């Protein structure tokens, strides 16, 4: 269930709306509180070539420790 939710959010990480991207990043950050491995696994696959995805990445990975 959690993985499906993460995949649905992942599809919105490059959305043109800054509001949507911030919402996605914050939701992923909240999920990372209980499931950091799921979020780490997901964000490691992202290409950080666009500023939109970098914004979501920064929010989503805020609580993930290396």
Rosetta blueprint (number, residue, H / E / L):
1 X L
2 X H
3 X H
4 X H
5 X H
6 X H
7 X H
8 X H
9 X H
10 X H
11 X L
12 X L
13 X L
14 X L
15 X L
16 X L
17 X L
18 X H
19 X H
20 X H
21 X H
22 X H
23 X H
24 X H
25 X H
26 X H
27 X H
28 X H
29 X H
30 X H
31 X H
32 X H
33 X L
34 X L
35 X L
36 X H
37 X H
38 X H
39 X H
40 X H
41 X H
42 X H
43 X H
44 X L
45 X L
46 X L
47 X L
48 X L
49 X L
50 X L
51 X H
52 X H
53 X H
54 X H
55 X H
56 X H
57 X H
58 X H
59 X H
60 X H
61 X L
62 X L
63 X L
64 X L
65 X L
66 X L
